[in-house]
Amino acid sequence: MANDPKFEVPPELHTIAEQGVVQARAAIDGFLNAAHKALDDAGRQVDAAHDQARDIGKTALKFAEDNIAAGFDFAARLAKATTVEDWTRLQADYVKEQSERLAEQTKKLGDQATSTAAKATPGKGA
């Protein structure tokens, strides 16, 4: 076995192998960097969507509070009415005011939802 010929790897093959390792490492590093960026971008989008959903929720809650307050105001005015005509007029006024209020609130919520959807759509919004 002492006479076994040794197979020597040519220097060119070493060079090719070393370059292959360097290139593979660079490719993996590039992939990992892209994965980190994609994850960070996704996190920012989720955070933005969460904030926008919270804003829509706050708007809806504010509208509910406004509507409840308007109902109590109407009830207080109705309690002070002294005639059926007053009741009828107060009821008609309340229905008109509430219809206008609800239309305005619906428009605002729709606009807010549309804006949120546009921001969430890739290539649109912020």
Number of C-alpha atoms within 10 A of each C-alpha: 4 4 5 6 7 6 6 6 8 8 9 9 10 11 11 11 12 12 12 12 12 12 12 12 12 12 12 12 12 12 12 12 12 12 12 12 12 12 12 12 12 12 12 12 15 13 12 16 16 12 13 19 15 12 15 18 13 12 16 16 12 13 17 13 12 13 15 12 12 16 14 12 13 17 15 11 14 17 10 11 15 9 10 9 10 14 16 13 14 17 16 12 13 17 13 12 13 15 12 12 16 14 12 12 17 14 12 15 17 13 12 17 16 12 15 20 15 14 17 17 10 10 8 10 11 11
